[in-house]
């Protein structure tokens, strides 16, 4: 399988990112903007979630309507602590998603990525994972997180970041 990169050039994301970057933006406003951007990015990263038909009772009659396929469970894995801001927005969008955490830091001398925490749902093999971290710099932390997650064996892995 070939990895794919999707850039989301949505005007609302660009606008809110500019507001986040403004040095006069308060911490509270920064967090609110990150949550809003997370919702917008979450919309894109979940674009191809499978649907199934469900019978519902409308005011007029019963109808077949699309709902998320229950067999496609999701886990959002935050790279601690920065990923928490994106996690909150995604959970607002998909409240049924479970949460995982990977704690990583770079050794200041060797620049090696060191894992200090790893917690995922027990049924990770039945879930698709979205790893979240707001910024991708060298990619070393993202690679370490994805490689560690691969060992746990989720169905699929996606990496979602705001800046690269």
matplotlib code that plots the C-alpha trace (Angstrom):
import matplotlib.pyplot as plt

x = [0.0, 1.3, 1.1, -0.9, -0.7, -3.8, -3.5, -6.7, -6.6, -9.9, -10.4, -11.7, -8.7, -6.3, -8.1, -8.2, -4.6, -3.7, -5.5, -3.7, -0.3, -1.0, 1.1, -1.8, -4.0, -4.7, -4.1, -7.8, -8.6, -5.7, -7.2, -10.6, -9.3, -7.4, -10.6, -12.5, -9.7, -9.8, -13.5, -12.8, -9.8, -11.8, -14.5, -11.9, -10.1, -13.4, -14.7, -14.6, -16.0, -18.3, -22.0, -24.8, -28.6, -30.8, -34.6, -35.9, -39.3, -39.8, -42.9, -44.3, -43.3, -40.4, -37.3, -33.9, -31.2, -27.4, -25.6, -22.0, -21.2, -20.9, -18.2, -15.9, -14.7, -12.3, -9.6, -8.0, -4.4, -2.9, 0.8, 1.1, 0.6, 0.3, -2.1, -4.7, -5.9, -6.8, -8.2, -10.8, -12.2, -12.3, -14.1, -16.7, -17.2, -17.1, -18.0, -18.1, -14.4, -12.1, -8.9, -5.3, -2.2, 1.5, 4.0, 7.2, 10.0, 13.3, 16.5, 18.2, 21.7, 21.1, 17.8, 16.5, 12.7, 12.1, 8.7, 7.5, 3.8, 1.7, -2.0, -4.5, -8.0, -7.7, -9.7, -7.2, -7.2, -10.9, -10.3, -9.0, -6.6, -6.1, -2.9, -3.0, -0.2, -0.5, 2.9, 5.1, 8.7, 11.3, 8.8, 10.8, 8.1, 5.3, 7.3, 8.0, 4.3, 3.0, 5.6, 4.7, 1.0, 1.7, 3.0, -0.4, -2.2, -5.1, -7.0, -5.7, -3.6, -4.0, -1.8, -3.5, -1.5, -2.2, 1.3, 4.0]
y = [0.0, 3.4, 6.1, 9.2, 12.8, 14.9, 18.6, 20.4, 23.9, 24.9, 28.7, 28.4, 26.3, 28.8, 31.7, 30.1, 29.1, 32.7, 33.8, 31.1, 32.3, 36.0, 36.8, 38.8, 35.7, 34.7, 31.2, 30.6, 31.8, 29.7, 26.6, 27.4, 27.9, 24.6, 22.8, 24.4, 23.5, 19.9, 19.7, 20.8, 18.5, 15.7, 16.1, 15.5, 12.6, 10.7, 11.4, 7.7, 6.1, 3.3, 3.6, 1.1, 1.5, 1.6, 1.6, 4.7, 6.1, 9.6, 11.8, 10.6, 6.9, 4.5, 5.0, 3.5, 6.0, 5.9, 5.6, 4.9, 1.2, -0.2, -2.6, 0.3, 1.3, 4.2, 5.2, 8.6, 8.4, 11.6, 12.1, 13.6, 16.4, 18.5, 16.1, 16.7, 19.9, 18.0, 15.0, 17.2, 18.4, 15.0, 13.5, 16.3, 15.1, 11.4, 11.0, 7.1, 7.0, 5.6, 7.3, 6.2, 8.1, 7.8, 9.8, 10.6, 13.0, 13.7, 13.1, 16.5, 15.1, 12.2, 13.5, 9.9, 9.6, 8.1, 6.5, 7.1, 6.2, 4.0, 3.2, 1.9, 0.3, -3.5, -4.1, -2.1, -4.8, -4.1, -0.4, 2.1, 4.6, 8.3, 9.5, 13.3, 15.8, 19.5, 19.8, 17.6, 18.9, 16.3, 13.5, 11.5, 11.6, 10.8, 7.9, 6.5, 6.9, 5.2, 2.4, 1.8, 1.7, -0.7, -3.2, -3.0, -3.9, -1.6, -2.1, 1.1, 4.1, 7.7, 10.6, 14.0, 17.1, 20.8, 22.0, 20.1]
z = [0.0, -1.0, 1.7, 0.6, 1.7, 1.6, 2.0, 3.2, 1.7, 3.1, 3.5, 7.0, 8.1, 6.5, 8.2, 11.6, 11.3, 10.6, 13.7, 15.7, 14.5, 15.5, 18.5, 20.0, 20.1, 23.7, 24.9, 25.4, 21.8, 20.5, 22.1, 20.7, 17.2, 17.4, 18.4, 15.5, 13.0, 14.4, 13.6, 10.0, 9.5, 11.2, 8.6, 5.9, 7.6, 8.1, 4.6, 3.6, 6.7, 5.6, 6.0, 6.3, 5.9, 9.0, 9.1, 10.9, 11.7, 10.2, 10.9, 7.5, 7.3, 7.8, 5.7, 5.0, 6.0, 6.1, 9.5, 10.3, 10.0, 13.5, 12.5, 11.8, 15.2, 15.6, 18.0, 18.1, 19.4, 20.7, 20.7, 24.2, 25.1, 22.0, 20.3, 23.0, 21.3, 18.1, 20.1, 21.7, 18.4, 16.8, 19.8, 19.4, 15.8, 16.5, 20.2, 19.9, 19.1, 21.8, 22.9, 23.0, 24.0, 23.0, 25.1, 23.2, 23.6, 21.9, 23.8, 23.7, 23.2, 20.7, 19.2, 19.5, 20.1, 23.6, 24.5, 28.1, 27.8, 25.6, 26.2, 23.7, 23.9, 24.4, 21.2, 19.0, 16.4, 15.7, 15.3, 12.7, 14.2, 13.6, 15.2, 16.0, 16.6, 15.6, 14.1, 11.9, 11.9, 11.1, 11.1, 13.6, 16.3, 13.9, 12.4, 15.9, 16.9, 13.8, 14.0, 17.7, 16.8, 13.9, 16.6, 18.3, 15.0, 14.3, 11.1, 9.5, 10.6, 9.5, 10.7, 11.1, 11.7, 11.3, 10.1, 8.3]

ax = plt.figure().add_subplot(projection="3d")
ax.plot(x, y, z, "-o")
ax.set_aspect("equal")
plt.show()
